[in-house]
Amino acid sequence: MVDPVSSSTTEQLPRPDAPDRRRMPPRLVRRLALTLGLILAGVLLIVTIGIDREEPEPSGPPPFVVEELKPPPGATAPRAGLPAPEDRPNASDIAALDAWSKKVAGVTQVSARALVAYGRAEMWLRSERPECRITWVTVAGIARVESQHGGFGGAQVGVDGKVTKPIIGVPLNGSPGVKAIPDTDGGRLDGDTQWDRAVGPFQFLPGTWQRYATRAASDGAVADPQNIDDAAVTAARYLCASGGDLGTPEGWWKAVLTYNQSVAYGQDVFSGADAYAAATANLR
């Protein structure tokens, strides 16, 4: 019979004065600790990178998209969209114009303050030139192309309608792609005494502004091309004088191509105008 205590198959208990061979050497312990630390650091780095690369949650509505349309000149006119309030602006209907502009701003992402100017232009011309049939969407389409609704170059439309910094175009000095128009206003509107420059959110030439300028407020002040209210009404009057009946394809295209003699420009204006009309079609 095998003695279970003395047998070689039985674990031998170490003597108190003998070294415990089950303990790891300190050097090995340090290496394992260092290895575990490096592994943990790598895991944390991967997690952190994963967090940093997470896409932020979208906030607010998606950007308003204007589909690029290219109708040939004279083929069609933009839709009309939600009409501006009736009658010429006065103390009794400013509230209606403000309410209308906020409603339209909600679906077009155009600022309500700019829309007040476009709606007022439609209202004025509805009384002044009813046969013109110009609508705010055409005025807005031009402002979109000319100055991003008064936002070009970091400008903004102030509460009073004036842009926070002047919007002034390049000198019209005959360089490639640019007409040569010597100064016509002594630099009064554009600050250039040698060449004319287009001015304001609707980019009027000084000579055209001097002919059609209209003050939108009944305060006796001089019309200002850097004021979006004045510029919008002036643009509407100019378009009506140029095109006749803008409710027809022929009249609309004639007016817009008089504003800028470029088919691509007219198509850009058409695209914006029709998109704004479509966005407001179901508003009441």
C-alpha positions in Angstrom: 0.0 0.0 0.0 1.2 3.5 -0.9 1.7 5.8 2.0 -0.5 8.9 1.1 1.7 11.3 3.1 5.1 10.3 1.8 4.1 9.4 -1.7 5.6 11.4 -4.6 2.2 11.8 -6.1 1.0 13.9 -3.1 1.7 17.7 -2.9 4.6 18.3 -0.5 4.0 21.1 2.0 6.9 23.6 2.2 8.9 23.8 5.3 8.7 27.0 7.2 12.3 27.7 6.5 12.1 26.9 2.8 11.4 29.4 0.0 7.8 29.5 -1.3 8.2 28.7 -5.0 4.6 29.6 -5.8 5.3 33.4 -5.3 6.2 35.3 -8.5 9.4 37.3 -8.5 9.0 41.1 -8.0 10.5 41.8 -11.4 7.8 39.6 -13.1 5.1 41.3 -11.1 6.2 44.7 -12.3 6.3 43.5 -15.9 2.8 42.1 -15.6 1.5 45.3 -14.0 3.1 47.4 -16.8 1.6 45.2 -19.5 -1.9 45.4 -17.9 -1.5 49.2 -17.6 -0.6 49.5 -21.3 -3.5 47.3 -22.3 -5.9 49.4 -20.2 -4.6 52.6 -21.6 -5.1 51.3 -25.2 -8.7 50.3 -24.4 -9.4 53.8 -23.0 -7.8 55.5 -26.0 -10.0 53.4 -28.4 -13.1 54.3 -26.4 -12.2 58.0 -26.3 -11.5 58.1 -30.1 -14.8 56.3 -30.6 -16.6 59.0 -28.6 -14.8 61.8 -30.4 -15.8 60.5 -33.7 -19.5 60.2 -32.9 -21.6 62.5 -35.1 -23.4 65.2 -33.2 -27.1 65.0 -33.0 -28.8 67.2 -35.7 -30.4 70.3 -34.2 -33.2 72.3 -35.8 -34.9 71.7 -39.2 -32.9 70.5 -42.2 -31.7 73.4 -44.5 -34.2 74.7 -47.0 -33.4 73.2 -50.4 -33.9 75.2 -53.6 -34.1 72.8 -56.6 -32.1 74.1 -59.6 -34.6 74.7 -62.4 -33.7 75.7 -65.9 -36.8 76.7 -67.8 -36.1 78.5 -71.1 -36.9 82.2 -71.1 -40.6 82.9 -71.6 -41.7 79.3 -71.0 -43.3 79.7 -67.6 -43.5 82.0 -64.6 -43.0 81.0 -61.0 -46.0 80.1 -58.9 -47.4 82.9 -56.6 -47.1 81.4 -53.1 -49.1 82.6 -50.1 -50.2 86.2 -50.9 -49.1 89.0 -48.7 -51.9 90.7 -46.6 -54.3 93.0 -48.5 -53.9 96.7 -48.8 -51.0 99.1 -48.4 -49.2 98.9 -45.1 -50.4 101.3 -42.4 -50.9 101.4 -38.7 -53.8 99.0 -38.9 -52.2 96.2 -41.0 -48.6 96.1 -39.8 -49.6 93.4 -37.3 -51.0 91.3 -40.2 -47.8 91.8 -42.2 -45.7 90.7 -39.2 -47.9 87.6 -38.6 -47.7 86.7 -42.3 -43.9 87.1 -42.4 -43.4 84.8 -39.3 -45.6 82.2 -40.9 -43.7 82.2 -44.2 -40.3 82.3 -42.4 -41.2 79.0 -40.7 -41.3 77.1 -44.0 -38.8 79.0 -46.1 -36.0 79.8 -43.6 -35.8 83.3 -44.8 -35.7 85.8 -42.0 -39.1 87.3 -41.0 -37.6 90.8 -41.1 -36.6 90.3 -44.8 -40.0 88.8 -45.6 -41.7 91.9 -44.2 -39.9 93.9 -46.9 -40.8 91.5 -49.6 -44.5 91.3 -48.5 -44.7 95.1 -48.3 -43.4 95.4 -51.9 -46.2 93.1 -53.1 -48.7 95.1 -51.1 -47.5 98.4 -52.5 -47.5 97.3 -56.1 -50.9 95.6 -55.7 -52.3 99.0 -55.0 -50.0 101.1 -57.2 -49.8 98.8 -60.3 -52.4 96.1 -60.0 -51.9 95.1 -63.7 -48.3 94.2 -62.9 -49.2 91.2 -60.7 -45.8 91.0 -59.1 -45.6 88.8 -56.0 -43.2 88.7 -53.1 -41.7 85.4 -54.3 -40.1 87.1 -57.3 -38.7 89.9 -55.0 -37.4 87.2 -52.7 -35.9 85.3 -55.5 -33.9 88.3 -56.6 -32.7 89.1 -53.1 -31.6 85.5 -52.6 -29.4 85.7 -55.7 -28.1 89.2 -55.2 -27.2 89.2 -51.5 -28.5 86.1 -49.7 -31.4 88.1 -48.3 -29.1 90.9 -47.1 -26.7 88.4 -45.5 -23.8 88.7 -48.0 -20.3 89.1 -46.5 -21.6 88.6 -43.0 -24.1 91.4 -43.1 -27.5 91.1 -41.4 -30.8 92.9 -41.7 -31.3 95.1 -38.7 -34.6 95.7 -36.9 -34.9 99.0 -38.8 -34.4 97.2 -42.1 -30.9 98.5 -42.7 -28.1 96.0 -43.3 -25.5 96.0 -40.5 -22.7 96.7 -42.9 -22.9 98.1 -46.5 -23.2 95.6 -49.3 -21.2 97.0 -52.2 -20.2 95.2 -55.4 -17.0 95.1 -57.4 -16.0 98.2 -59.4 -17.6 98.1 -62.9 -14.3 98.9 -64.6 -14.5 96.8 -67.7 -12.4 93.9 -66.4 -13.2 90.4 -67.8 -16.9 89.6 -67.3 -17.6 93.1 -65.9 -19.2 96.1 -67.7 -17.4 99.4 -67.8 -19.6 102.1 -66.1 -17.8 105.3 -65.0 -19.0 106.9 -61.8 -22.4 108.5 -62.0 -23.0 109.7 -58.4 -19.7 111.1 -57.3 -19.3 108.1 -55.0 -22.2 109.1 -52.8 -23.8 105.6 -52.8 -20.9 103.3 -53.5 -17.9 105.2 -52.2 -16.1 105.0 -55.5 -15.6 108.3 -57.5 -14.0 106.5 -60.5 -16.4 103.6 -61.3 -19.9 102.7 -60.4 -20.6 99.7 -58.1 -23.9 97.9 -57.4 -25.2 98.7 -53.9 -27.4 97.2 -51.2 -29.2 93.9 -50.8 -30.8 94.3 -54.2 -27.5 95.4 -55.9 -28.8 98.6 -57.6 -26.6 100.6 -59.9 -26.4 104.2 -58.6 -28.1 105.5 -61.8 -31.0 103.1 -61.6 -31.4 103.8 -57.9 -31.6 107.5 -58.5 -34.4 107.0 -61.0 -36.6 104.5 -59.1 -35.7 105.0 -55.5 -38.7 104.7 -53.1 -38.8 105.2 -49.4 -40.9 102.5 -47.8 -41.5 104.3 -44.6 -43.7 107.5 -44.4 -41.1 109.4 -42.4 -39.8 111.9 -45.0 -36.3 110.4 -45.0 -34.3 109.8 -48.2 -34.6 106.3 -49.7 -31.6 104.2 -48.8 -30.4 101.3 -51.0 -28.9 99.6 -47.9 -32.3 99.5 -46.3 -34.1 96.3 -47.4 -37.5 97.9 -47.1 -36.6 100.7 -49.5 -34.7 98.4 -51.8 -37.5 95.8 -52.1 -40.2 98.3 -53.0 -37.8 100.0 -55.4 -37.0 96.6 -57.0 -40.7 95.8 -57.4 -41.4 99.1 -59.1 -38.4 98.7 -61.4 -39.5 95.2 -62.4 -43.1 96.3 -63.1 -41.8 99.2 -65.2 -39.7 96.8 -67.2 -41.9 93.7 -67.6 -45.5 94.9 -67.6 -47.6 91.9 -66.4 -45.3 89.6 -64.4 -48.2 87.2 -64.0 -47.4 86.0 -67.6 -44.2 84.1 -68.6 -43.3 86.7 -71.1 -43.7 89.6 -68.7 -41.9 87.8 -65.9 -38.8 86.9 -68.0 -38.7 90.3 -69.6 -38.6 92.0 -66.2 -36.0 89.7 -64.7 -33.7 89.8 -67.7 -33.9 93.6 -67.7 -32.7 93.4 -64.1 -29.8 91.3 -65.2 -29.2 90.3 -68.8 -28.3 86.6 -68.1 -30.4 83.6 -68.7 -28.6 81.7 -66.0 -29.4 84.6 -63.6 -33.1 84.4 -64.6 -33.1 80.7 -63.9 -31.6 81.2 -60.5 -34.2 83.7 -59.6 -36.9 81.5 -61.0 -35.6 78.5 -58.9 -35.7 80.5 -55.7 -39.1 82.1 -56.4 -40.8 78.9 -57.3 -39.3 77.1 -54.3 -40.7 79.7 -51.9 -44.0 79.5 -53.6 -44.2 75.8 -53.3 -43.2 75.9 -49.6 -46.0 78.3 -48.8 -48.7 76.7 -51.0 -50.5 75.0 -48.2 -50.3 77.9 -45.7 -53.4 79.8 -44.8 
